[in-house]
């Protein structure tokens, strides 16, 4: 797919997952048990790389705004904790952080996403995990996820002019 990245040894990698998602990295799984019900849960944080072969626009702002509009429709996102210009693979990009809600309206998942258009393709890196108001698997691995995003590099193709 013409990109490279570095990830921690204790993360698990799966290539060519489905659709636009070409790579999934899974952080070490954390387990927690409810003392009242004895029910145990696995908490998983994941980073995905999507390659949009046909972004329909080469204007980054339009691409990002369209993506955010779709997120608002699909997940009913009304507020974000951060939305700002960024750099990915030495290219201007946009970052957004937000959380989604479950069917009862409770906070469900935390997200950090980066959007870039490089050589006519859209690249979307998404880091997500269970939402929590206390230190959790998402927060524990966020610095590693940021390091992965920072290491992301697209192999550029140049044509003689």
Buried (B, 14 or more C-beta within 10 A) or exposed (E): BEBEBEBEEEBEEEEEEEEBBBBBBBBBEBEEEEEEEEEEEEBBBBBBBBBBEEBEEEEBEEBBBBBBEEBEEEBEBEEBEEBEEBEBBEBEBBBBBBBBBEEEEEEBBBBBBBBBBBEEBBBBBBBBBBBBEEEBBBEBBBEBBBBBBBEBBBEEEEEEE
